[in-house]
Amino acid sequence: MTIAGRDDSQSTGPIRLGMVGGGQGAFIGAVHRIAARLDGEYTLVAGALSSDPERARISAIDLGIAPERAYTSYEGMAKAESVRKDGIEAVAIVTPNHMHYPAAKAFLECGIHVICDKPLTSTLEDAYALAELAKGSGKLFVLTHNYTGYPMIRQAREMVQAGAIGTIRVVQAEYAQAWLTTKLEDTGSKQATWRTDPAKSGAGGAIGDIGTHAFNLASFVTGLELEALAADLTAFVPGRRLDDNVHIMMRFKGGAKGMLWASQVAPGNENGLRLRVYGDKGGLEWSQEDPNYLWFTPFGEPKRLITRGGDGAGPAASRVTRTPFGHPEGYLEGFANIYAEAARAIRAARTGAAPDPDVIYPTVDDGVTGMRFIDAAVRSSAAGGAWTPMA
């Protein structure tokens, strides 16, 4: 879609970025801004940073956004920016889940690329509607499953595709945290309050917040398609309205089997995202808390350590590696890699060119798959853990 008066044809210069949500006190908004700045690819020029007008205004001042581009609603922002000659080219949506769909819809309809935090939406119905809209808009839709941007995850994916571990048999994914071990939502914690509220988070609690990350990572690395699952979703904290612990068995097309554990009530764990994949020729193991190392074990041989930037790392890891061997990269850089990939695609779109085939980022289709996963898990758990096909 081309909007009269806009100038999106330039192939050089920073990408003009807007943001919805992410005002004062918002954790993930600050992460997105750091990621966007890291490679100098974006300039934040507009925002609807809070539903509270005064907080939106103050947040914009803090970020150096011009007063006339500090909006009190995403609808007003989308319309106003779409007709400015220097209007935003892309918007980052960093709101609670229930606002992803209406905000993304508003910007796509105004011809603006969307970079959206996960999960895609709060309901499967909205996910399908948003996917249809995104594909019909001709605009890019990037979902920030940031862990897919880690170099050693790209390395693992490349090795699986090359047949290094053979035919996949077993997939083990887990994501363990401790921060919701008590009823933190009753203390006024903004992050805990909306994540445990079905009206804002959707039907899933821990499964939507971190379980989708584990599932997305397993899917990204293995390329496997989930066929059915059996889930047990539990709210261990009395009075909590959404699950805080998840156990899932998975059956993939082609015969591979998997297990996924996601918990936010596991004392001793901080951000314990792990992935283990085993085939008939070998296995791969990776931990987010030690992200620069990938263990590869060919069957019948000693374990081999592949390091980011070191011997054994291939082109897929190298192209998203910033710092030399021995200098750690992690969470912020992984996020920034998604923004960098999005920037490459947006720059190609400026000139009507196709992006480099090596450019990889999670799409709206990945978001729909994640919502199908949540939906199937909730239905399975409600049925006593019955095997349930993906919708």
N, C-alpha and C positions, 0 to 999 in steps of 0.2 A: 504494500500500500504506500502510495506517495502522498504526502500532505502538502497542500499548497503553501508556499512561503518557506518551507523547511529546506535546510541545506544539509543533506545526509550523503552527498556524493563525494565529499573530500576523502582522500585515501590516507592522508597524514594527519597528525595532531591527535591529542588525547580524545578519548571517547567521552562524550558528555553524559554523565550519569546522574540519575535521580534516585531517591530512596523513599520507600513507604515504610513507616515504623522505624525503630532504631533510635528513638530519642533518648534523653537523659535517663540513665539507670538501666538501659537495655543492653544485655551482654552481647547477643548475636549481631546486633547492628554494628557495634564497634569492630567485631571480627570481620564483617563484610567490608567495612571501610578500610581496614588495614590491608586486607587481601587485595582490594581494588587499587590501593596506592603502591603496593610493593614493587611492581614493575613499571610504574609510571604510565600505565595504559589508560587510566581514567581520571576525570576531574569531576568531583561531586559539585553540582551546580544548582540543584533543586531538591526539595524534600517536603513530604507530608509526614513529619516525624512523630507526630502524636495526635490522638483524637482530641486531646486537651489543647485548645488554642494557645494558651500562655506557655505551656510546656513545649509546644511545637515551635513557637517563636524563639524562646530562649535556646532551645536545642539548635536551631538554625544559626543563631548568632554564634554559639560556641563553635560551630563547624565552618564558619566563614561563608555561609550561604546568604546571598543578597536578600534583604527583607521582602522584596516583591516576589521572590521565588520560594518563600517559606509559606507553604499552603496548609490550610486547616482540614482539607479533605483530599483523598486520592482522586476522586472524580474531578474536582476542580483543577487539580494538578495535571491530570492527563489531558484535559481539554485545553488548558492554557499552554502547556508545553508543546502540544502538537501543532500549534499555529505560530509559534515563535520561530524566527529564522535560526536562532541559536538554541532551539529547544533540545531537550534531552534525547539521546539516541537509544538509551537503555535505562530500565528502572530495576533497582534491587528491592525485592519485597521481603521484608524481615519481620513480619507481624506474626501474632499467633495464628495457628493453622486455619481457623474458620474465616480469616480475612484473605487468605491466599487467592481463592477463586474470584471473588468480586473485584479485588484490586488488579489481578492479572488480566481479567476480562476487560476492565476499563482501559488499560494501556494497550493491549493488543488491538482493541477496536479503534484506537487512535494511532495505530501504525508505529508502535514503539516496542523494541525488543524487551524481553522479560528475563531477569535473573531472579529465581525464586528459591527461598529456603525450603527444606523438606519438612514433613511430607508434602506431597503436591497440594492436597486439599484436606478437608476434614471429613468428606464423604466420598464414596465411590461414584455416586451419581454426578457430583461436581467434577470429579476427576475426568470422567468420560466427556462431559460437556466442555471442559477446558481444553482437553486434547483436540477435540474437533475444531474448536475455535482457533487454537494455536496453529494447527496445520492449514486452516483456511486463510489465516492472516498473512502468510508469507514472511512472518517475522520469526526470529530465533527465540526459542524457549530453553533456558538453561536451568537445571535443577542442581542445587549445590550440595550434592552428596560428596562432601569434600574429601573423604578418605580415598576416593578413586583417583585423587590427584597425587597421592604419595608415590614417589619414584619406585619403591620396592613392590608396591601393588601393581604398578605398570609392568615391572619386571616379571612378577608372578603370572600375570595375564599373558604376557608374551611367551613365557615358557610353556604354559598350558597349551596355547595355540600351536606351538612348535612341536608338541607331542613329548615334551621332556619327561612327563610323569605318566604317559600312556593314557589309557581309557580310565576316566574318573570313576571311582567306586564309592568313596566316602567323603562327605563334606561336613566339617565341624565349625560352627561359627558361634561366638559368644561375645556379649557386651555387658560387663558387670560394673555397676557403680554402687555407692553407698549413700548418696546425698538425701534420699527420701526414706531413710530407715525410720525416721520419726515423722509425725504429721506436720511437716514443715509448712504446708499450705495454711495452717491455722495461725502462723506467726506473722503473716503479712508479706511473706516472700513472694515477690511478683512472679519470679520464674516458676516456683512451685505451684502457685495458685492457678495460673492458666493451664499448666500442663496436667493438672488433676481435675479439670473442669470439662465434662463432656461437651458442653456448649461451645467451648473454644478449642479443645484439643481434638474432638471427634470421639469415636467409639473406643479407641485404643489409648492407653496411657504409656507405659514403658514400651509396649510394642510399636507404637507410633513414633515415640521420641528417639529410642535407640535401637529397638528391634529391627526397624526398617533399614538402619545403617548396616547392621550385621548381614541382613538378607541381601541388600544391594551389593555389598562387598563380595559376598559369595557368588552372586550372579555375575558380577562384573569380571571376576577373576576366572571363573570356570566356564562361563558362557552357557551354563545349563538352564533349562526352563523348568520351573516348578510345576508339577502335575497335581499333587494333592498333599495335604498336611493334616496332622492331628495335634491339636493345641490344648494346653492347659494354662489359662490366664488367671492369675490370682492377685487380689488386693490383700496383702498381709496386714497392712496398717488399718486398724479398726476405723470405720467411718470413711475411708478413702473410696471415691466413686469410680476410679479407673484402676486397671491392673498396675502393679508395681513389680511383678515377677512373671516371667514367661518361659515355658518349656514347650518346644515344638519338635515333632518328628516330621521329616520331609521326604517325599518321593519325587524324584526328578524324571523327566522324560528320558528314555534311554537306559533306565535301570539304576542310576546312582541313588544312594540314600544319604540323608543328612539329618543333623540335629542342630537346633539353635536354642541357646539360653540367653535371655536378656533380663537383667535385674537391676533395680535401683534401690534395693534393700539388702545389699551384700557388703556388710562392714569389712573393711580392709581393702576394698577396691576403689580406685579413683576413676579411671577411664579405661577399663580393661577390655578393649576391643581386640579380639584374636580371631585368626582364621587358619584352619588346617585343612589341606586338600590332599587326598591320597588316591593314586591311580595304580594300575597294575605294573607300572615301571618305576614308581617312586612317589615321594611326597614333598609337600611344601608347607612351611609353617611361618607365620608372621604375627607380630604383636604391635599394636599401635603405640604402646608405651616404650617400645624399643624399635622405632620405625625404620631405622637405617639399615636393618639387618633382615635378611631372608634366608631361612634354612632350607636347603635342598638335599634330599636323601635319595639318591638312586638306589633301587632295590638291591640289597646284598653288598652295598658299599658304605663307607663311612659318611657321616653327615658333612655337608659342605656349607660354609658360610659365605653368602654373597652379600657384599656391602655396597651401599649407595656411593657411587663414584669410584669404586674400587674394581679389582679384577672380578670378572664374571658378570658384571652388569651390562646389559645390552642397550640397543638404541632407544627402546621405549622408555627405559628409566633415565637414560642420559639426557633426553630432550626436555625433561621436566626437572632436571637437577640444576640448582643454582650455585651451590657452594662447593669448594674442593673437598676431596677425600678427608674424612675425619672431623669435619665441621657438621654438627647435627642439623638436620632439617626436620620439621614436624608439622604441627597442626596449622599454624598460620601459613606456612609455605604450601601445604596441601590445598588449603582454601584458595590461596593466590594462584595456584596452577589451574584451578577451574576458571577463575576470572581471566587468566592469561589465555586459556583456550577459547573462552567466550570472546575475548578481544580479537583474536585471530579470525574467528568466524564473522564478527561484526565488521572488521576491516574489509574482509572479502565481500561482504554484503554491500558495503559502501559503493563498490565498483561493479556489482553484479557478478563477481567472479565466484567460482566454487571454492570453498575452503580447502586447504591442504588435507588430503585423506588421513594424515597422521593426527589431525586435531580430534581430540576425544573429550566429550563432556556428557554428563547425564542429561537426558532429554525429557520431554513431556511423556514419552512412552515409558521411560524408566519410572517416572512418577506414577503413572497409571498402574504399572506392575506392582509397585510398592503398596498402593491403595488396595489392589486386589488381594495382596498378601495379608494386609491388616483385616480386610473384610472376611476372608476365609478363616483366619485365626479366631476372630471373634465368634463367627458362626460355629466353628468346631468346638470351641470351649463351652459355648452355651449348650451344645449337644452332648456334653460329657466327654469331650475329647475325641469325638467320632472322626474318622477319616473324611475329609471334606475336599472336594475338587476346587481349584481356583475358579473364580467367577469368570 
